[in-house]
Amino acid sequence: MSVLNSKIKPFATQAFKDGKFIEVTEKDVLGKWAVFFFYPADFTFVCPTELGDVADHYAELQKLGVEVYSVSTDTHFVHKAWHDTSDTIAKIKYTMLGDPTWQISQNFDCLREGQGLADRATFIVDPEGVIQAMEITAEGVGRNAEDLLRKIKAAQYVASHPGEVCPAKWQEGEKTLAPSLDLVGKI
């Protein structure tokens, strides 16, 4: 069963952010838009390219009122060690959640059965804690932060404009659609 349109489940975990260890719960996520950016493991190959790409776009995400939470089943200690040894990961200013108990990965239904690793998965969560979009890719397929930004802008637009929807490849400022009987078969 898909977690799309469901409210995020309770969790509590240790995280690494701004050179410190902090505790994060689902309550910390509520009240603003959030991205949960799951990846299989620290000290790997595709993962740092994705996390670095999100780090490069973090200021723009924050301007949109979005907080980012990267998540792997590694501990917060491993996140710090990776942050201290990788130039790419050192750019990260967002929160890196540890999920060694697999609670968060299971809550988002992206834990690889029998492996103890999270899938390469992205979830956009609205301020009420409801999952508005999700993407899961195969191990070797990296994600693109620019497309993530586009999806967030579309989700925020739809949330603030009831009765309108964003068509394929929609970019901020472009026309939207207002679904109605008059549009059936006309697009």
C-alpha positions as CSV (number, residue, x, y, z in Angstrom):
1,M,0.0,0.0,0.0
2,S,1.4,3.4,-0.9
3,V,2.2,6.0,1.7
4,L,1.2,8.8,-0.6
5,N,-1.4,11.1,1.0
6,S,-0.8,9.5,4.4
7,K,0.4,11.4,7.5
8,I,4.0,10.7,8.6
9,K,4.2,8.2,11.5
10,P,5.9,9.0,14.8
11,F,9.6,8.6,15.1
12,A,12.5,9.8,17.3
13,T,16.1,9.6,16.2
14,Q,19.6,11.2,16.6
15,A,20.8,13.4,13.8
16,F,23.9,15.3,12.7
17,K,23.5,19.0,11.8
18,D,25.8,22.0,11.9
19,G,28.5,20.1,13.7
20,K,26.2,18.9,16.5
21,F,24.2,15.9,17.4
22,I,20.5,16.6,17.9
23,E,17.3,14.7,18.4
24,V,14.6,14.9,15.8
25,T,11.0,13.7,16.0
26,E,8.1,13.9,13.6
27,K,6.8,16.9,15.6
28,D,9.9,18.8,14.5
29,V,8.8,18.4,10.9
30,L,5.3,19.8,11.3
31,G,4.5,23.4,10.4
32,K,6.6,23.7,7.3
33,W,7.3,21.8,4.0
34,A,9.8,19.0,4.3
35,V,11.8,16.6,2.1
36,F,12.8,13.2,3.4
37,F,15.7,12.2,1.2
38,F,16.5,8.5,1.8
39,Y,19.7,6.8,0.5
40,P,21.2,3.4,1.0
41,A,24.4,4.1,2.9
42,D,27.2,6.6,3.7
43,F,30.6,6.3,2.1
44,T,29.1,5.0,-1.2
45,F,29.1,6.2,-4.8
46,V,25.8,7.6,-6.1
47,C,24.7,8.8,-2.7
48,P,27.2,11.6,-2.2
49,T,26.5,12.9,-5.7
50,E,22.8,13.2,-4.8
51,L,23.3,14.6,-1.3
52,G,25.8,17.1,-2.7
53,D,23.3,18.2,-5.4
54,V,20.6,18.8,-2.7
55,A,23.2,20.7,-0.7
56,D,23.9,22.9,-3.7
57,H,20.1,23.7,-3.8
58,Y,19.5,23.9,-0.1
59,A,19.4,27.8,0.1
60,E,16.7,27.8,-2.6
61,L,14.8,25.1,-0.8
62,Q,14.9,27.1,2.4
63,K,13.6,30.2,0.5
64,L,10.6,28.0,-0.4
65,G,10.1,27.2,3.3
66,V,11.3,23.6,2.9
67,E,13.5,21.7,5.4
68,V,15.5,18.7,4.2
69,Y,16.1,15.6,6.1
70,S,18.5,13.1,4.6
71,V,18.1,9.5,6.0
72,S,20.1,6.4,5.8
73,T,20.2,3.4,8.2
74,D,23.7,4.5,9.3
75,T,24.1,6.2,12.7
76,H,24.5,9.9,13.4
77,F,28.1,9.1,14.3
78,V,28.7,7.7,10.7
79,H,27.1,10.8,9.2
80,K,29.6,13.0,11.2
81,A,32.6,10.9,10.1
82,W,31.4,11.1,6.5
83,H,30.9,14.9,6.8
84,D,34.4,15.3,8.2
85,T,36.1,13.3,5.5
86,S,34.3,14.1,2.2
87,D,34.4,17.5,0.5
88,T,31.1,16.8,-1.1
89,I,29.3,15.9,2.1
90,A,31.0,18.7,4.0
91,K,28.8,21.1,2.0
92,I,25.7,19.7,3.7
93,K,23.9,22.2,6.0
94,Y,20.6,20.2,6.3
95,T,19.8,17.6,8.9
96,M,21.2,14.1,8.4
97,L,19.0,11.6,10.3
98,G,20.4,8.3,11.6
99,D,18.0,5.4,11.3
100,P,19.9,2.4,12.8
101,T,16.6,0.9,14.1
102,W,15.0,1.2,10.7
103,Q,12.0,2.9,12.2
104,I,11.9,5.8,9.8
105,S,12.6,3.7,6.7
106,Q,9.9,1.3,7.7
107,N,7.5,4.2,8.4
108,F,8.0,5.5,4.9
109,D,7.9,1.9,3.5
110,C,11.3,2.2,1.8
111,L,13.4,-0.3,3.7
112,R,15.0,-3.0,1.6
113,E,13.7,-6.3,2.9
114,G,16.6,-8.4,4.3
115,Q,19.3,-5.8,3.6
116,G,18.8,-3.2,6.4
117,L,19.3,-0.4,3.8
118,A,16.9,2.3,2.7
119,D,15.9,2.6,-0.9
120,R,16.9,5.6,-2.9
121,A,13.6,7.4,-2.1
122,T,12.3,11.0,-1.9
123,F,9.2,12.2,-0.1
124,I,7.7,15.7,-0.1
125,V,5.7,16.3,3.1
126,D,3.4,19.3,3.5
127,P,3.2,21.4,6.8
128,E,0.4,19.1,8.2
129,G,2.8,16.1,7.8
130,V,1.0,14.6,4.8
131,I,3.1,13.0,2.1
132,Q,2.3,14.8,-1.1
133,A,4.8,13.2,-3.5
134,M,7.2,10.3,-3.6
135,E,9.9,8.9,-5.9
136,I,11.8,5.7,-5.6
137,T,14.6,4.8,-8.0
138,A,16.7,1.7,-8.6
139,E,20.1,1.5,-6.9
140,G,22.1,2.9,-9.8
141,V,19.7,5.7,-10.7
142,G,20.6,9.1,-9.1
143,R,18.1,11.8,-8.5
144,N,18.1,15.4,-9.6
145,A,17.6,18.3,-7.2
146,E,16.3,20.6,-9.9
147,D,13.4,18.2,-10.6
148,L,12.8,18.0,-6.9
149,L,12.5,21.8,-6.7
150,R,10.0,21.7,-9.6
151,K,7.9,19.1,-7.8
152,I,8.0,21.0,-4.5
153,K,6.9,24.2,-6.3
154,A,4.0,22.3,-8.0
155,A,2.9,20.8,-4.7
156,Q,3.0,24.1,-3.0
157,Y,1.1,25.8,-5.8
158,V,-1.6,23.1,-5.8
159,A,-1.9,23.4,-2.0
160,S,-2.4,27.1,-2.2
161,H,-4.7,27.1,-5.3
162,P,-7.6,24.6,-4.6
163,G,-9.2,23.5,-7.9
164,E,-6.1,23.9,-10.0
165,V,-3.5,21.2,-11.0
166,C,-0.1,21.4,-12.6
167,P,0.4,19.6,-15.9
168,A,3.4,17.6,-17.0
169,K,6.7,19.6,-17.0
170,W,5.0,22.5,-15.3
171,Q,7.4,25.3,-14.3
172,E,6.6,28.1,-11.8
173,G,4.7,30.9,-13.6
174,E,3.3,28.6,-16.3
175,K,-0.4,27.9,-16.9
176,T,-2.2,25.4,-14.8
177,L,-5.4,23.4,-15.4
178,A,-8.8,23.7,-13.6
179,P,-10.3,20.2,-14.0
180,S,-13.9,20.3,-15.1
181,L,-16.3,18.5,-17.3
182,D,-15.5,21.0,-20.1
183,L,-11.9,19.8,-20.2
184,V,-12.7,16.1,-20.6
185,G,-11.3,14.9,-24.0
186,K,-10.0,18.4,-24.9
187,I,-6.4,18.1,-23.7
